[in-house]
Amino acid sequence: MGRHLTFDILPDGGGGYHARCRQADIFTQGETLDEVRKNVLEAVQGHFFDQPNDYFVNFQVAEERVRIPA
């Protein structure tokens, strides 16, 4: 049986995003949502490297920036 992890993804004040896990002490960041998601998966692998298992990662994006050009 796998372990479920939820990451809250929040915008940083200076740009980019940071992510934190609700169930474990895992934190990461990225300039884009795609980058932060990739970094989350790498952080999960690094954090649980000695605990083989299936990990199901859920992303909760609090806010997403949308820029509409003038």
Summary of the structure (lengths in Angstrom):
residues: 70
radius of gyration: 13.3
end to end distance: 49.9
largest distance: 50.5
contacts: 166
relative contact order: 0.29
helix: 21%
strand: 36%
